[in-house]
Amino acid sequence: MAMKRTRRARAGGRGRGSSPPARYRIGRVAELAPGGSLKFILPIGGVDEECFVVNFGGAFHAYVNRCCHIPIALDWIDNQFFTADGGYLICQTHNACYAPDSGQCLAGPPGTPGKSLVRVPIEIKAGVIYALPPAAP
């Protein structure tokens, strides 16, 4: 069951001096059952980006919430990213299908297959999921 909210990622570790945080707390592992997703806002390249994390078969993967066909959010219905069978991530607008574990587009509009969603690196420490800002997309 998808959670219907977007969180602002909170700084969870500081870099040295006045550098930006090294990681951002986005939630707890226990909040994301297999097939679940959670949206969060993460600063990337000086811009707040909507991102999401999914639990796919017990493994966690996070991406910027932007279709690689046209830069719009994947979830037409708030916080629902999986196909009905739970096997793929889907752009609700274009029906582009992405592999949940890699973000690679497997099927979709011309020119989209083979492209990938922007991955957000994550780490899990003591049951807490942290996001690490990727390079600006």
Secondary structure, DSSP 4 states (H G I P E B T S, - for coil): -----EEEPEEEE--STTPPPSEEEEEEGGG--TT-EEEEEEEETTEEEEEEEEEETTEEEEEES--SSSSS-S-SSTT--B-TTSSSEE-TTT--EE-TTT-BEEE-STT-TT-BPPB--EEEETTEEEE-PPPP-
